[in-house]
Every structure is written in C-alpha cells, then in structure tokens.
Amino acid sequence: MIKDKLLFNGNEKQVFSTDDPCMVIFRYKDVTTAFHGVKRARFAGKGILDNEISALLLGYLNDNGVETHFVRFLGEREQLCRKIEIIPLEVVFHNRISGSLALKLGVEDGFKPANSILDLVYNNDELGDPLINRDQAVALGIATYQELDAMYDTVRRAGKLLTDLLHKAGIELVDIKFEFGRAADSGEIIISDEISPDTCRMWDEATGERLDKDRFRLDLGDVTDSYKTVLNRLKQALGVE
C-alpha cells in the first residue's frame, strides 16, 4: 500500500490517501487538545500509544461482528483504514455520568445510573458540537430514522463489547464516543475514527484513577504513563504480545 497525498491535517491525527481509492492511512500525532482546541500540549510518544490502543479496540470490534473502518496496523504511528464519507454525528455511550453531562444533570461526577445512556451530538465546531435529538438530525438531512436506529444498535453492541473487554483488564469504561461514516467501498455506515483514551473515559476499577484524557483536562499529570497502563492491560486481556 502506497501512502500518497495528505487529505486531512488535524490536531491529533493526519489522514493520507493511498493508491487504493477506498483506503486511507491514519497517522497519529503526539499532540493533545481539549475544550475545542483551547487547551493544547504535546506528550512524547502519545501518538504511538493511541495508534496501538485504537488498533486493538477497533480490531476487537471487527472480530466480534461490529464493522469499523480499521483494516490493519501498519507500524508505530500508522494504520490502514477504509475511506469513509463522514457523518457529522457522534453517539456517546455512558455507563456512568461524568464530565459535562454530570454538570448538565446536576449529579455527582461518576454517578452510576441503573441504565446505560446514549447521547446524540452534532459535530459542528462553529456551534460547539451541541447535543441534538433524532428528529433534529433527520430535519438537517444528516441521517434517516432507519440509519439512526442502526447507529444506536451498533453503539449498544460496541459499548457492551468494550465494557466487558476493559473489565477483563481491570478498567471501567465510563463513557465512549463513537463516530460514523459511509464506507467508500460499500456505502455501509460503519464506526470510524479512533477509539482510545482520547475518546473514552477509563477508570481503574480498583482505585478509581483516571487513565484517560481527563488527566490532561483536569491537570492530573502526564497522560503517557496512564495510556501505557491501558495498553499493557489490554494486551494482557487479549492475550497478545
């Protein structure tokens, strides 16, 4: 596979075209951002950790019947992915209520509800990525009700799979955001973008220590040691070297 032109140069990742029109290469950077890019820092080696964690988690979903854009790991910072047409929506899966949702609902950070919660987010930087409902998403022409039903079903399955996997690693999956796109090779709506401690809240089950990007958001220290902990425990849970 030949890496070609730079298609996207984001804060934390780059996307390159390849000699296959249906495939792209993701390259992970060491940059970390928060609060819509207002807070920014560089942690040496973070991109390497994000790449490997995301490859393991996306590959796990693929292996368990939940289609994602991930194809294969290419090296320290790069992975081969199916090219997608971005759907500007996120579906956020919550096992606990934390962060901005806790503030919105007026509950203690980390509140554990009896049910899992799904939120729909409109990916629009100019609007601050607001929460929207299904009717609004359909009214904007972003997706149909049938497509939203399929996305919600996918998120429930993926959320359960990753919750159980991380539990084996002694990590509680507090919440996780899923992004979607229409695959260039099939037109199917599949999970896209990364799954890593940058896109999830992950807490140590024994101590409650935060092992995710909240360490950066809340000034709890360097993220790389925590990301290494996540990676090493995941490898042990999956039985990989």
Secondary structure as the mmCIF struct_conf table of DSSP 4:
data_model
#
loop_
_struct_conf.conf_type_id
_struct_conf.id
_struct_conf.beg_label_comp_id
_struct_conf.beg_label_asym_id
_struct_conf.beg_label_seq_id
_struct_conf.end_label_comp_id
_struct_conf.end_label_asym_id
_struct_conf.end_label_seq_id
STRN STRN1 LYS A 3 ASN A 9
BEND BEND1 ASN A 11 GLU A 12
STRN STRN2 LYS A 13 THR A 18
BEND BEND2 ASP A 19 ASP A 20
TURN_TY1_P TURN_TY1_P1 PRO A 21 CYS A 22
STRN STRN3 MET A 23 TYR A 28
BEND BEND3 ASP A 30 ASP A 30
STRN STRN4 VAL A 31 ALA A 34
TURN_TY1_P TURN_TY1_P2 PHE A 35 VAL A 38
STRN STRN5 LYS A 39 ARG A 42
TURN_TY1_P TURN_TY1_P3 ALA A 44 GLY A 45
HELX_RH_AL_P HELX_RH_AL_P1 LYS A 46 ASP A 63
TURN_TY1_P TURN_TY1_P4 ASN A 64 GLY A 65
STRN STRN6 THR A 68 THR A 68
BEND BEND4 HIS A 69 HIS A 69
STRN STRN7 PHE A 70 PHE A 73
BEND BEND5 GLY A 75 ARG A 77
STRN STRN8 GLU A 78 ARG A 82
STRN STRN9 ILE A 84 HIS A 94
BEND BEND6 ASN A 95 ARG A 96
STRN STRN10 ILE A 97 ILE A 97
TURN_TY1_P TURN_TY1_P5 GLY A 99 GLY A 99
HELX_RH_AL_P HELX_RH_AL_P2 SER A 100 LEU A 105
TURN_TY1_P TURN_TY1_P6 GLY A 106 GLY A 106
TURN_TY1_P TURN_TY1_P7 ASP A 109 GLY A 110
STRN STRN11 PHE A 111 PHE A 111
BEND BEND7 ALA A 114 ASN A 115
STRN STRN12 ILE A 117 TYR A 122
HELX_RH_3T_P HELX_RH_3T_P1 ASP A 125 LEU A 127
TURN_TY1_P TURN_TY1_P8 GLY A 128 GLY A 128
BEND BEND8 ASP A 129 ASP A 129
STRN STRN13 LEU A 131 LEU A 131
HELX_RH_AL_P HELX_RH_AL_P3 ARG A 134 ALA A 139
TURN_TY1_P TURN_TY1_P9 LEU A 140 GLY A 141
BEND BEND9 ILE A 142 ILE A 142
HELX_RH_AL_P HELX_RH_AL_P4 TYR A 145 LYS A 168
TURN_TY1_P TURN_TY1_P10 ALA A 169 GLY A 170
STRN STRN14 ILE A 171 ALA A 183
TURN_TY1_P TURN_TY1_P11 ALA A 184 SER A 186
STRN STRN15 ILE A 189 SER A 192
BEND BEND10 ASP A 193 ASP A 193
BEND BEND11 SER A 196 SER A 196
TURN_TY1_P TURN_TY1_P12 PRO A 197 THR A 199
STRN STRN16 CYS A 200 ASP A 204
TURN_TY1_P TURN_TY1_P13 GLU A 205 THR A 207
STRN STRN17 ARG A 210 ARG A 210
BEND BEND12 ASP A 212 ASP A 212
TURN_TY1_P TURN_TY1_P14 LYS A 213 LYS A 213
HELX_RH_AL_P HELX_RH_AL_P5 ASP A 214 ARG A 217
TURN_TY1_P TURN_TY1_P15 LEU A 218 ASP A 219
BEND BEND13 GLY A 221 GLY A 221
BEND BEND14 VAL A 223 VAL A 223
HELX_RH_AL_P HELX_RH_AL_P6 THR A 224 LEU A 238
TURN_TY1_P TURN_TY1_P16 GLY A 239 GLY A 239
#
